[in-house]
Amino acid sequence: MSDEGEDPMDHEVEDEGAPEPSAASFTLRGTAFSAHKPEPGLYLVATPIGNLADITVRALDVIASADRLACEDTRVTAKLLARYGIRRRMTPYHEHNAKEAGEALLADLDAGLSVALVSDAGTPMVSDPGFRLGEEAIAHGIPVYPIPGASAPLAALLASGLPSDAFFFAGFPPPKETARRQRFQALARVPGTLIFFEAPHRIAESLADMADVFGPRPAAVCRELTKAYETIYRGPLPDLATRFAAMERVRGEIVVCVGPPAEAADSAPADVDAILRGLLAEMKPAKAAQEAVKLTGLSRRDLYQRALQLKSGA
């Protein structure tokens, strides 16, 4: 899920063009198991997001025996293969070569071969270039098989303690402040927990914008999930924003979960108007909207527009 790091093209393992030998295997706790060759099609295989033990037997079976194994960074996938005693070639497929490599993989799929696609961490097609290959495979009428497993958004949701009956995964927010705030404003009324990825060098700025747009909603910043230094920070968004602004440096993969808007405010617009009228008696619309965010959890932009309407007698 990272948007940083070395260019995976710096260290590629080329596929020599021939299908893998049929005698494929993997090792679990010192015991070797024969892998069963999968049917033709595209297999989207979830891999661990940190702890290498978080992988399914079915995933190992497919990774070991598919005709092709496509991955973002061969160096990352090589560590997983070594852990489970899998020896095979890998085909690099990442954002820098997606067109050329994707065409070759699609040709293999059209020819009736099986292709296993893995990302560097987690589930393919979630914030990675695998989406393009999956979309093209479906358009060609090729079977697409999900091999479920680790997922950073779901792991963060579990750890956050926030409502999980409805949630919206929003990926990485835009890196620039104006676009980022606009994105948050567009999501402000989604009736569920919001889940974002964020880069460590932008987390403080992003949290500050979230606090300004979403108000004091409960939230959780989940860092290095399933890894040795896994840390979960929970609290109202303004508190989390202040906490991360004071940190000298933040490292690791980060997922942010933000609680849904306050139900009472959403279901009782008359109450919101009453709150705004009370605040407008003492302050200007911009300040009134800022204070109303803290009381309602609604979008500051929406509250400001409503405050202007009330001020003008609308």
MARLORO-95074 format. One line per field, with one value per residue (C-alpha): x, y negated, z negated; residue in three letters. Coordinates in nm, 4 decimals. Each point is the difference from the previous one (the first is absolute). Layout:
BEGIN
c1 = [X / ...]
c2 = [Y / ...]
c3 = [Z / ...]
code = [ALA / ...]
***
This chain:
BEGIN
c1 = [0.0000 / 0.3023 / 0.0348 / 0.3733 / 0.3077 / 0.2537 / -0.0923 / -0.0792 / 0.1508 / 0.3443 / -0.0008 / -0.2195 / -0.0146 / -0.0865 / -0.2432 / 0.1655 / -0.3295 / -0.0584 / -0.2641 / 0.1168 / 0.0802 / -0.2896 / 0.1841 / -0.0669 / -0.0009 / 0.0078 / 0.1175 / -0.1872 / 0.1781 / 0.2599 / -0.2465 / -0.0107 / -0.3330 / -0.0646 / -0.1839 / -0.2994 / 0.0037 / -0.2936 / -0.2476 / 0.0675 / -0.0844 / 0.1184 / 0.0504 / 0.0080 / 0.1965 / 0.0089 / 0.3402 / 0.1057 / 0.0011 / 0.2878 / 0.0088 / 0.0940 / -0.2056 / -0.3182 / -0.0511 / -0.2380 / 0.0850 / -0.2081 / 0.2069 / 0.3254 / -0.1427 / -0.0841 / 0.3207 / 0.2107 / -0.1760 / -0.1554 / 0.1554 / 0.0977 / 0.0642 / -0.0325 / 0.1082 / 0.0707 / 0.3540 / 0.1836 / 0.2206 / -0.3020 / -0.1679 / 0.3315 / -0.0007 / -0.3446 / 0.1058 / 0.3127 / -0.2015 / -0.2154 / 0.2605 / -0.1440 / 0.2442 / -0.1296 / 0.0329 / -0.1830 / -0.1376 / 0.0242 / -0.3292 / -0.0088 / -0.1027 / 0.3139 / -0.0477 / -0.3743 / -0.0776 / 0.2724 / -0.0060 / -0.3791 / -0.0278 / 0.2329 / -0.1928 / -0.3300 / 0.1347 / 0.0917 / -0.3497 / -0.1548 / 0.2191 / -0.1549 / 0.2727 / -0.0484 / 0.1412 / 0.0364 / 0.0168 / 0.1311 / 0.0681 / 0.2881 / -0.2356 / -0.3672 / -0.2674 / 0.0693 / -0.2012 / -0.0345 / 0.2065 / 0.2399 / 0.0325 / -0.1600 / -0.3382 / 0.0909 / 0.0843 / -0.3129 / -0.2173 / 0.1514 / -0.0296 / -0.3711 / -0.0471 / 0.1602 / -0.2364 / 0.2825 / -0.0925 / 0.1201 / 0.0387 / 0.0451 / 0.2269 / -0.0890 / 0.2326 / 0.1679 / -0.1446 / 0.1393 / -0.3320 / -0.1902 / 0.2785 / -0.0058 / -0.3788 / 0.0173 / 0.2612 / -0.1657 / -0.3005 / -0.2155 / -0.3355 / 0.0519 / -0.3554 / 0.0601 / 0.3355 / 0.1568 / 0.3584 / 0.1313 / 0.3614 / 0.2693 / -0.1233 / 0.1401 / 0.3478 / -0.0807 / -0.1927 / -0.2756 / -0.0842 / 0.0284 / -0.2455 / -0.2410 / 0.0182 / -0.0737 / -0.2920 / -0.1450 / 0.0155 / -0.1244 / -0.3555 / 0.0771 / -0.2047 / 0.2763 / 0.3566 / 0.2523 / 0.3281 / 0.3053 / 0.3577 / 0.2521 / 0.3733 / 0.1946 / 0.1417 / -0.3537 / -0.1888 / 0.0193 / -0.1304 / -0.2677 / -0.1254 / -0.0139 / -0.2183 / -0.2178 / -0.0509 / -0.0961 / -0.2428 / -0.1410 / 0.0110 / 0.0595 / -0.1017 / 0.1607 / 0.2841 / 0.2922 / 0.3426 / 0.1301 / 0.3733 / 0.2035 / -0.2908 / 0.1041 / 0.3671 / 0.2319 / -0.0679 / -0.3756 / -0.1541 / -0.3626 / -0.0776 / -0.3660 / -0.1844 / -0.1880 / 0.1474 / 0.1164 / 0.1935 / 0.1614 / 0.0894 / 0.1703 / 0.1817 / 0.1442 / 0.0882 / 0.2275 / 0.1811 / 0.3442 / -0.0235 / -0.2581 / 0.0924 / -0.1774 / -0.3191 / -0.3049 / -0.3760 / -0.2389 / -0.3572 / -0.2494 / -0.3340 / -0.3294 / -0.1785 / -0.2171 / -0.3391 / -0.1868 / 0.1354 / -0.0730 / -0.3591 / -0.0937 / 0.0878 / -0.2226 / 0.2295 / 0.2998 / -0.1702 / -0.0677 / 0.3670 / 0.1109 / -0.2463 / 0.1287 / 0.3587 / -0.0784 / -0.1350 / 0.3544 / 0.2349 / 0.0473 / -0.1147 / 0.3496 / 0.0631 / -0.3526 / 0.0509 / 0.3324 / -0.1590 / -0.3017 / 0.2299 / 0.1067 / -0.3610 / -0.1422 / 0.2824 / -0.1340 / 0.2000 / 0.1352 / -0.0716 / -0.3677 / -0.0362 / 0.1578 / -0.2361 / -0.2977 / 0.1295 / 0.0146 / -0.3572 / -0.1221 / 0.1902 / -0.1710 / -0.3410 / -0.0399]
c2 = [0.0000 / -0.2262 / -0.2860 / -0.0218 / 0.2166 / 0.1171 / 0.0525 / 0.3722 / -0.0089 / -0.0300 / 0.3694 / 0.2150 / 0.3743 / 0.0647 / 0.2692 / 0.2149 / 0.0677 / 0.3686 / 0.1167 / 0.1161 / 0.3704 / 0.2052 / 0.1268 / -0.3104 / 0.0021 / -0.2152 / 0.0585 / -0.0606 / 0.0396 / 0.2282 / 0.2193 / -0.0070 / 0.0111 / 0.0567 / -0.2870 / 0.0644 / -0.1729 / -0.2436 / -0.0232 / -0.2622 / -0.3539 / -0.3008 / 0.0586 / -0.3111 / 0.1222 / -0.1893 / -0.0001 / -0.1083 / -0.3708 / 0.0474 / 0.3254 / 0.2701 / 0.2583 / -0.1747 / 0.2003 / 0.2805 / 0.3499 / -0.0594 / -0.3104 / 0.1961 / 0.2756 / -0.2456 / -0.2025 / 0.3148 / 0.1601 / -0.2617 / -0.0226 / -0.3600 / -0.1916 / -0.3744 / -0.2381 / -0.3684 / 0.0301 / 0.3309 / -0.0776 / -0.0206 / 0.3121 / 0.1893 / -0.0307 / 0.1615 / 0.2802 / 0.0668 / 0.0177 / 0.2798 / 0.1846 / -0.0953 / -0.0071 / -0.1507 / -0.2862 / -0.3280 / -0.2455 / -0.3674 / -0.1862 / -0.3520 / -0.3551 / -0.0599 / 0.2961 / 0.0697 / -0.0489 / 0.2253 / 0.2638 / -0.0070 / 0.0740 / 0.2988 / 0.1353 / -0.0502 / 0.1950 / 0.2839 / -0.0074 / 0.0021 / 0.3031 / 0.1917 / -0.0402 / -0.0772 / -0.3259 / -0.0768 / -0.3724 / -0.1227 / -0.3495 / -0.0928 / 0.0212 / 0.0759 / 0.0544 / -0.0668 / -0.2706 / -0.2025 / -0.3156 / 0.1781 / 0.0441 / 0.3459 / -0.1593 / -0.0550 / 0.3658 / 0.1189 / -0.2368 / 0.1179 / 0.3671 / -0.0419 / -0.1851 / 0.2990 / 0.2440 / 0.1563 / 0.1529 / -0.2115 / 0.1737 / -0.1890 / 0.1707 / -0.1953 / -0.0748 / -0.2962 / -0.3470 / -0.3150 / -0.1930 / 0.2813 / 0.0602 / -0.3693 / -0.0012 / 0.2924 / -0.1750 / -0.3428 / 0.0856 / -0.2101 / 0.1096 / 0.2772 / 0.0558 / -0.2548 / -0.1314 / -0.1688 / 0.0598 / -0.3218 / 0.0944 / -0.2695 / -0.3605 / -0.2470 / -0.1244 / -0.3704 / -0.1806 / -0.1556 / 0.3239 / 0.1976 / -0.2232 / 0.0142 / 0.3783 / 0.0047 / -0.2391 / 0.2275 / 0.2907 / -0.1891 / 0.1354 / 0.3622 / 0.1918 / 0.2364 / 0.0246 / -0.1459 / 0.1838 / -0.1672 / 0.0915 / -0.2770 / -0.0498 / -0.0589 / -0.3349 / -0.1329 / 0.1474 / -0.3099 / -0.2318 / 0.2470 / 0.0405 / -0.3780 / -0.0277 / 0.2890 / -0.1696 / -0.3243 / 0.1617 / 0.2907 / -0.1622 / 0.1951 / 0.3389 / 0.3021 / 0.1402 / 0.2413 / -0.0203 / 0.3530 / 0.0241 / 0.3049 / 0.2441 / 0.3608 / -0.1037 / -0.0121 / -0.3698 / 0.0045 / -0.3034 / -0.1152 / -0.3599 / -0.0676 / -0.3184 / -0.3005 / -0.1316 / -0.3342 / 0.1853 / 0.2338 / -0.2942 / -0.1764 / 0.3175 / 0.0691 / -0.3656 / 0.0248 / 0.3115 / -0.0643 / 0.2829 / 0.2647 / 0.3256 / 0.3039 / 0.0889 / -0.1871 / 0.0546 / -0.2607 / 0.0817 / -0.2802 / 0.0569 / -0.0810 / -0.3357 / -0.0460 / 0.1625 / -0.2577 / -0.2873 / 0.1746 / 0.0812 / -0.3341 / -0.2962 / -0.2245 / 0.0631 / -0.0960 / -0.3263 / -0.0675 / 0.0569 / -0.2307 / -0.2750 / 0.0064 / -0.0272 / -0.2697 / -0.2188 / -0.0227 / 0.0500 / -0.0251 / 0.2832 / 0.1452 / 0.0253 / 0.1270 / 0.2780 / 0.0923 / 0.0321 / 0.1869 / 0.2654 / 0.0874 / 0.0377 / 0.1852 / 0.1811 / -0.1338 / -0.1480 / -0.3484 / -0.1040 / 0.1037 / -0.1668 / -0.3211 / -0.0106 / 0.0540 / -0.2671 / -0.2489 / 0.0877 / -0.0467 / -0.3273 / -0.1311 / 0.1120 / 0.2905]
c3 = [0.0000 / -0.0160 / 0.2467 / -0.0634 / 0.0330 / 0.2549 / 0.3604 / 0.0337 / 0.3486 / -0.1594 / -0.0853 / 0.2199 / 0.0519 / 0.3613 / 0.1047 / 0.2669 / 0.1772 / -0.0788 / -0.2479 / -0.3420 / -0.0498 / -0.1359 / -0.3119 / -0.2120 / -0.3804 / -0.3124 / -0.3561 / -0.3246 / -0.3348 / 0.1540 / 0.1887 / 0.3814 / 0.1827 / 0.3681 / 0.1658 / 0.2214 / 0.3366 / 0.0248 / 0.2859 / 0.2691 / -0.1057 / -0.1980 / -0.3735 / -0.2213 / -0.3002 / -0.3300 / -0.1706 / -0.3515 / -0.0829 / -0.2429 / -0.1926 / 0.2517 / -0.1915 / 0.1134 / 0.3184 / 0.0879 / 0.1160 / 0.3115 / 0.0793 / -0.0307 / 0.2185 / 0.2801 / -0.0326 / 0.0262 / 0.2937 / 0.2311 / 0.3462 / -0.0677 / -0.3220 / 0.0524 / -0.2760 / -0.0639 / -0.1365 / 0.0445 / -0.3004 / -0.2302 / 0.1366 / -0.0105 / -0.3803 / -0.0154 / 0.2344 / -0.2040 / -0.3225 / 0.1452 / 0.2036 / 0.3385 / 0.2913 / 0.3210 / 0.2471 / -0.0468 / 0.2555 / -0.1056 / 0.0379 / -0.1457 / 0.0858 / 0.2080 / 0.2368 / -0.0356 / 0.3690 / 0.1434 / -0.2740 / -0.0133 / 0.3712 / -0.0379 / -0.2977 / 0.1770 / 0.2982 / -0.2373 / -0.1459 / 0.3476 / 0.0766 / -0.2896 / -0.2620 / -0.3689 / -0.1375 / -0.3702 / -0.0758 / -0.3358 / -0.1316 / -0.2282 / -0.2971 / -0.0457 / 0.2606 / 0.3718 / 0.1777 / -0.3244 / 0.0631 / 0.2371 / 0.3796 / -0.0068 / 0.0651 / 0.3643 / 0.0622 / -0.1780 / 0.2006 / 0.3306 / -0.0951 / -0.0734 / 0.3301 / 0.1792 / -0.1713 / -0.2026 / -0.3380 / -0.2945 / -0.3350 / -0.3298 / -0.2530 / -0.3174 / -0.2865 / -0.1680 / 0.0624 / -0.1607 / 0.0089 / -0.1722 / -0.2526 / -0.0909 / -0.0285 / -0.2426 / -0.2136 / 0.0072 / -0.2142 / 0.2342 / 0.1521 / 0.2537 / 0.1249 / 0.2797 / 0.1205 / 0.3020 / 0.1145 / 0.1586 / 0.0782 / -0.0150 / -0.0394 / 0.2570 / -0.0989 / 0.0506 / -0.2740 / 0.2107 / 0.1821 / -0.3228 / -0.1845 / 0.2929 / -0.0082 / -0.3735 / 0.0462 / 0.2680 / -0.2459 / -0.3063 / 0.0160 / 0.0828 / -0.2613 / -0.1073 / -0.1233 / 0.2451 / 0.0636 / 0.1555 / 0.0806 / -0.0661 / 0.0422 / -0.3251 / 0.1163 / 0.0638 / -0.2943 / -0.2226 / 0.2732 / 0.1017 / -0.3572 / -0.0415 / 0.3100 / -0.1178 / -0.3359 / 0.1716 / 0.2467 / -0.2026 / -0.3442 / -0.3235 / 0.1330 / -0.1674 / 0.2073 / -0.0046 / 0.1591 / 0.0562 / 0.0685 / 0.1076 / -0.0326 / -0.0776 / -0.0214 / -0.3009 / -0.0681 / 0.0558 / -0.1702 / -0.0196 / -0.0960 / -0.0839 / -0.0879 / 0.1411 / 0.3247 / -0.1486 / -0.2705 / 0.2517 / 0.2237 / -0.2914 / -0.1017 / 0.3438 / 0.0592 / -0.3044 / 0.1283 / 0.1455 / 0.2506 / 0.0838 / 0.1734 / 0.1378 / 0.1824 / -0.1299 / 0.0176 / -0.1434 / -0.1022 / -0.0645 / -0.1691 / 0.1771 / -0.0393 / -0.3070 / 0.0628 / -0.2040 / 0.2062 / 0.3290 / -0.0962 / -0.1567 / 0.2272 / -0.2093 / -0.2979 / 0.2143 / 0.0925 / -0.3670 / -0.0819 / 0.2794 / -0.0957 / -0.3550 / 0.1155 / 0.2590 / -0.2781 / -0.1353 / 0.2971 / 0.3754 / 0.2349 / 0.0518 / -0.3740 / -0.0649 / 0.2566 / -0.1572 / -0.3435 / 0.1400 / 0.1440 / -0.3540 / -0.1097 / 0.2982 / 0.1809 / 0.3299 / 0.2873 / -0.0713 / 0.3580 / -0.0273 / -0.3373 / 0.1294 / 0.2980 / -0.2314 / -0.2377 / 0.2870 / 0.0954 / -0.3561 / -0.0299 / 0.3129 / -0.1247 / 0.2426]
code = [MET / SER / ASP / GLU / GLY / GLU / ASP / PRO / MET / ASP / HIS / GLU / VAL / GLU / ASP / GLU / GLY / ALA / PRO / GLU / PRO / SER / ALA / ALA / SER / PHE / THR / LEU / ARG / GLY / THR / ALA / PHE / SER / ALA / HIS / LYS / PRO / GLU / PRO / GLY / LEU / TYR / LEU / VAL / ALA / THR / PRO / ILE / GLY / ASN / LEU / ALA / ASP / ILE / THR / VAL / ARG / ALA / LEU / ASP / VAL / ILE / ALA / SER / ALA / ASP / ARG / LEU / ALA / CYS / GLU / ASP / THR / ARG / VAL / THR / ALA / LYS / LEU / LEU / ALA / ARG / TYR / GLY / ILE / ARG / ARG / ARG / MET / THR / PRO / TYR / HIS / GLU / HIS / ASN / ALA / LYS / GLU / ALA / GLY / GLU / ALA / LEU / LEU / ALA / ASP / LEU / ASP / ALA / GLY / LEU / SER / VAL / ALA / LEU / VAL / SER / ASP / ALA / GLY / THR / PRO / MET / VAL / SER / ASP / PRO / GLY / PHE / ARG / LEU / GLY / GLU / GLU / ALA / ILE / ALA / HIS / GLY / ILE / PRO / VAL / TYR / PRO / ILE / PRO / GLY / ALA / SER / ALA / PRO / LEU / ALA / ALA / LEU / LEU / ALA / SER / GLY / LEU / PRO / SER / ASP / ALA / PHE / PHE / PHE / ALA / GLY / PHE / PRO / PRO / PRO / LYS / GLU / THR / ALA / ARG / ARG / GLN / ARG / PHE / GLN / ALA / LEU / ALA / ARG / VAL / PRO / GLY / THR / LEU / ILE / PHE / PHE / GLU / ALA / PRO / HIS / ARG / ILE / ALA / GLU / SER / LEU / ALA / ASP / MET / ALA / ASP / VAL / PHE / GLY / PRO / ARG / PRO / ALA / ALA / VAL / CYS / ARG / GLU / LEU / THR / LYS / ALA / TYR / GLU / THR / ILE / TYR / ARG / GLY / PRO / LEU / PRO / ASP / LEU / ALA / THR / ARG / PHE / ALA / ALA / MET / GLU / ARG / VAL / ARG / GLY / GLU / ILE / VAL / VAL / CYS / VAL / GLY / PRO / PRO / ALA / GLU / ALA / ALA / ASP / SER / ALA / PRO / ALA / ASP / VAL / ASP / ALA / ILE / LEU / ARG / GLY / LEU / LEU / ALA / GLU / MET / LYS / PRO / ALA / LYS / ALA / ALA / GLN / GLU / ALA / VAL / LYS / LEU / THR / GLY / LEU / SER / ARG / ARG / ASP / LEU / TYR / GLN / ARG / ALA / LEU / GLN / LEU / LYS / SER / GLY / ALA]
***
